[in-house]
Amino acid sequence: MFNANSTLFQNIGLLKVAETATRAHGDKVVIRVSDTRDLYLLSGSDSVNYWRGNQPQFQTDLGDIASNAKITRLLLGQELTETRWAEVWNVTVARLTSVTRQFDRWLDRALAQASAALVEDLPTDGRAVDLRDICRDWSIRAVCPAVFGTSLDTDEIAQGISDVEAFYFVMSTRDSAETADHSRLPEYLAARGFLDRIMTVALHNSQPEDETLIAQINAVIPGDVPLADRLNLLRPTVGRMITEKLNIGGLSLLWTLSHLARDPALVADIQDELRGKDIYALADDDTPITFSTVREGLRLYPELPFIYRIASQDMTVGSLQVPARATVVFAPWLVQRDSKYWADPSSFDGRRFLGLDPGRDCYFPFGVGPHTRSRGRFILHQITIALRAICAQTRFALSPDCPRGNLHPLLRSALIPRGPVAVCFHPATDG
């Protein structure tokens, strides 16, 4: 048992608590976080292997702890289930299925345009820019035009996404009594209001023939359906698509760029492998150094640093007895930085994955399961394209004025930097 039920450990956060607990007790440890709650931290690759083989034993319904899936259901609402909506719902599902391949093409187009715009908008005269801003805008432009069209303001979407993150944070950190009536929470009202507002604007500006997800689904909803019901029909599908495709804040790209900004030799190697190639037409592994660099970024900064589950029954994992209904935590943050599985694990090595297959049990930045594999491929491709675009046309370095402490990650709903990440860009051919 590692006792983290103190003001000190509450202040330093789960990243340091988990690291300290495993150093003291090994990779399977019970962490006491309050008088009434223990976390069963399972951080070894053998624990991940056990999880893969026994997934029904680890439930995503976290009881009095609001899981991400539950929070998403509360935010998006349930599909209209009355009998009168059955036919409408069936035709919207059929339309979504029929445009799946086209939607992938629209996403590819949005990604290419967003990556080109990112580079075009960069100041290349040495002025410092904050990676948080440019990566955030890129992540929005790489997905939202394929869903909503191009009429929405990027800054407004960014603020709305911040409101959505605030709702998730409140629901996952406050006592269940405080969140029992979630519909009264100001964070819920802001997040739901944002979703309905952007859908309303997109509907107003779209035509049935538009190559956007919302236009295509809306086209099969009868014209006499009122706006409120139309939003209720669209929100679950559109909202889940955004949840699945959006790399919040472009943080995976940000962390990779923050290391490349300190490794000009690696940037030069990436530029060499891109020279003379169509960066948007290549498969990800056609540029192996770039792709390896992207995977290394996700090793050090996994999209899901910790993954929470509830034990559905009593079980034994290694030497640790886990009772039914216990909160179990798997830890990509720890496994992917563990010297048992990785050489020099704390160093960023963009060439690490050249010819290396680390195994699924010690590299799982998006979690475990078929859905996470699909999302993982999508995000890896997004970051690879953006990184190619940036490295092909620029060279860059951290601003001398960037505090190095800002580069230490802080765990919120994702791993974020502690402050601005100032980087200076120049044309790749300059000097």
Secondary structure as UniProt FT lines:
FT   STRAND          2..3
FT   HELIX           7..25
FT   STRAND          28..32
FT   STRAND          38..42
FT   HELIX           45..53
FT   HELIX           55..57
FT   STRAND          58..59
FT   TURN            63..64
FT   HELIX           68..76
FT   HELIX           83..85
FT   HELIX           86..98
FT   HELIX           100..121
FT   STRAND          128..130
FT   HELIX           131..141
FT   TURN            142..143
FT   HELIX           144..148
FT   HELIX           154..173
FT   TURN            176..181
FT   HELIX           182..184
FT   HELIX           186..205
FT   TURN            208..209
FT   HELIX           213..218
FT   TURN            219..220
FT   TURN            223..224
FT   HELIX           227..245
FT   HELIX           248..250
FT   HELIX           251..260
FT   TURN            261..262
FT   HELIX           264..274
FT   TURN            275..276
FT   TURN            279..281
FT   HELIX           284..286
FT   HELIX           288..300
FT   STRAND          307..311
FT   STRAND          315..317
FT   TURN            318..319
FT   STRAND          320..322
FT   TURN            324..325
FT   STRAND          327..330
FT   HELIX           332..335
FT   TURN            336..337
FT   TURN            339..341
FT   TURN            345..346
FT   TURN            350..355
FT   TURN            360..362
FT   TURN            365..366
FT   HELIX           370..393
FT   STRAND          394..398
FT   TURN            400..401
FT   HELIX           404..407
FT   STRAND          410..411
FT   STRAND          415..416
FT   STRAND          422..427
FT   TURN            428..429
//
